[in-house]
Amino acid sequence: MTTYTKQQIESLAGNALSQACAYIQETLGVKTGDIAGLFLTGEPQEIIESILQDYIRTEIQYKALETE
């Protein structure tokens, strides 16, 4: 079983948020990430990344159960 550090989980969550924003921007034809940068700074970013981190940890736990 692969073990993930807190930093790896945080990085994965941050990258997931960035990819979600990129997908939305591409779909809407947005040329810059200025609005995302303003909208997702501080508390909103922390909340979303925290939710994603919880989700990642849950996926890791369930994957571990599958391999037992």
N, C-alpha and C positions, 0 to 999 in steps of 0.2 A: 504494500500500500504506500502510495506517495504521501509524504507529509508536507504541508504547506505552512509557511511562516505567516505571521500576522502581516508583515510587509508585503508578501506575495499576494495575500488576499486583498489587501488595500489597493495594491497596484492593479490587480485584476478588476476590481470594482471601478476604479478610476478609468481604466481603459474601456470598460463596458459602457460607462456613461459617455465617454468621448465618442465611441462608436455609435451610440444611440443618437447623439446630437448630430454627428456627421450624416447619418442615414436620413434624419428628419430634414436637415439642411439640403441635402442632395435631392430628396424627393420634392421639396418645395422650391428648389431652384435658388436657394439662398447662397450668395457668393462669399460671405464672410461669417465668421463665428462671433461677431461683436455682440449680438443680442444674447447668445448663449453664454458668453463670458460675463455679461452683466446679470443675466437672470440666474445663473447657476454659481454665483459667488457667495461664499459664506454659508449661512444656515441651509438654504435649499440644497446646495451641493452636499453638505454634511449629511442631511437627512436621506437623500437619494443614495449616496454611497454607503451609508449605514445599512439601508435596506438591501442593497446589492450584496454587501458583505455577509449579512445574515443568510441570504439566499445561497451564496457560494458555500458557506459553512454547511448548510443543510444538504446541498448536493454532495459535498465531500462525505458527510456522514452516511447518506444513503448509498453512495458508491461503496463505502467500506462495508456496509451490511451485505451488499450484493456479492462481495468477494469472499465472505465467510462461509 
